[in-house]
Amino acid sequence: MDYTLLSSPLQGFTDFRFRNAQNKLFGGIDTFYSPYIRLNGKMVIKPSYHRDLLPENNLDLEVIPQVITNDADEFLFVAKYVRELGYKELNWNLGCPYPMVTKSGMGSGMISNPEKINHVLERAHTESDIIVSMKMRLGYENSEEILEALPVLDKYPIKNIAIHARIGKQLYKGGVNLDAFQHCIDNTKHKLYYNGDITSVAKFHEMQQRFPTIDHWMIGRGLISDPFLPSMIKNNTTEYPENKIELFNAFHDTLYAIYSESLSGSTHILLKMYHLWEYFSATFSNPHKVLKKIKKAQSIRNYEAAVTEIFRNEKF
């Protein structure tokens, strides 16, 4: 079966800089979802959101914008904005698990409110020509929540629903609930995409066997930890390229250069790179040692020396 690989949006990670670097050096992702736009009641698009979606910053990429909101007016405002940029689709985030979002009744905190979901979708489909897609979890408190929301979603011509097979209060802890995802397949007319713990070629094949009708697969944290993964899935191989260390080094150096240029001050740069290394380190033979070395580097000079040593010592 033909399949499509998608990049799940991760706030603070999968911006246009990351997307371009990953696509240029590794490839394999068919469609990238941009990190969500959040308005917080103000009908203003932040410059960082605008830069992330500018067509000239995404020339060789297929990108779908995303919004997180529980307000129909905000949804319509963002829909109009992305249409003006040339985008035809807007993805609605009902998946974010973090308390700062869910306590405001957004992200996965909204799944238990079918009435409000219905209100937003009704206005989105009557007052805009935007194509609507969804990104969801199974619920926030339990996986029954999505089953109560699906009949509402079935009333509308939603393009697809990408489901991360966890509940919100898990964050990223514990395992994915594959039985609950199957229940979603059995209880909606909509096309579903699978998301959750695709971290290796073997895991991808395992999911394919478990869900033979699914042909769109979304990779989130696994893409940051291992940017080789999508192309390895596409090439059906578990073998990394011979120049793995050079490619990964080039990927790091590309991101480091553009974040050094776009962020102000060494503190911000070092923090940004540290958060990336929280994922990057998983690809190395001793993740704990690698991350510890990065954490100890409290200056640009020490950071650059640590990175040089890490790559020099690694035997991929």
Beta strands, then each sheet from edge to edge (+ up, - down):
strand 1: 4-7
strand 2: 31-33
strand 3: 63-64
strand 4: 66-67
strand 5: 89-94
strand 6: 131-137
strand 7: 161-164
strand 8: 192-195
strand 9: 216-219
sheet 1: 3+ 2+ 1+ 9+ 8+ 7+ 6+ 5+ 4+
end
